[in-house]
Amino acid sequence: MSHRRACTLPASDRAEIIRQSEIGASLDEETLTRLAEASKGFDFRRRRFVYRAGDVADSLYVIADGRVKLCSIDEATEREAVIDIVGPGAIFGESSLYSAALRDKSAIAYEQARLLKIPAGVYREGMASSRELYDYTFRMVGQRLSRAERRVVDFALDAIPARLDKLLAELSERYGREEEGGVLIDLALPHREIASIVGSTRESVTVRLNALRRAGIIDFVDRKILIIKSPASAAAV
């Protein structure tokens, strides 16, 4: 069975998806139209690969709906190291812009997702004709590299509880929404996924989250985490 299903979207709908994405504000109508006409829509079921490490890096993706997990997978153990989880409006697969080789990471639908696939060559043409898109793309790449570097530093300097506390603070900022009693991280996060992000085991993450819950710092709501107090309050837990 195919891991993806093409979806029929008129060019106007594809253009609107791109317009509402994180690159939308950087595009003039001519560049927007060029990207939309070259793009194709695909639906991915939850846990299906968008691409795997080793696939040809020839395109970028815009998320119209759903979320995608970016990760590295150890071939011998099949353990995952989650690099990021990105949601609607995000662009990913940008390594295709500066590498003519193969993907070094994998992308997996974290939940059912609808994506637009844009050929890397067409995107490069857009960057050549639009200074705004060129500048935005390099800021985006720089921000993602900076986030990855911070995580490497955290792995080197922080114990597991501190890594988890920092992750909760980051996720509440990126995906949080105000709810009665606190800020809900609007992302279903199984403990094994959290463990793969912070470089720990599911058991250790469960112990830490339960301690935070007993301390009144977090709670669980429909498989999501509610931040009741700032994760900075967790230092003494």
Secondary structure as GFF3:
##gff-version 3
##sequence-region A 1 237
A	DSSP	beta_strand	4	7	.	.	.	ID=ss1
A	DSSP	alpha_helix	11	19	.	.	.	ID=ss2
A	DSSP	three_ten_helix	24	26	.	.	.	ID=ss3
A	DSSP	alpha_helix	29	38	.	.	.	ID=ss4
A	DSSP	beta_strand	40	44	.	.	.	ID=ss5
A	DSSP	beta_strand	49	51	.	.	.	ID=ss6
A	DSSP	beta_strand	59	65	.	.	.	ID=ss7
A	DSSP	beta_strand	68	73	.	.	.	ID=ss8
A	DSSP	beta_strand	80	86	.	.	.	ID=ss9
A	DSSP	beta_strand	91	92	.	.	.	ID=ss10
A	DSSP	three_ten_helix	94	97	.	.	.	ID=ss11
A	DSSP	beta_strand	106	109	.	.	.	ID=ss12
A	DSSP	beta_strand	113	119	.	.	.	ID=ss13
A	DSSP	alpha_helix	120	129	.	.	.	ID=ss14
A	DSSP	alpha_helix	131	157	.	.	.	ID=ss15
A	DSSP	alpha_helix	160	175	.	.	.	ID=ss16
A	DSSP	beta_strand	176	179	.	.	.	ID=ss17
A	DSSP	beta_strand	182	185	.	.	.	ID=ss18
A	DSSP	alpha_helix	191	198	.	.	.	ID=ss19
A	DSSP	alpha_helix	202	214	.	.	.	ID=ss20
A	DSSP	beta_strand	218	221	.	.	.	ID=ss21
A	DSSP	beta_strand	224	227	.	.	.	ID=ss22
A	DSSP	three_ten_helix	231	236	.	.	.	ID=ss23
###
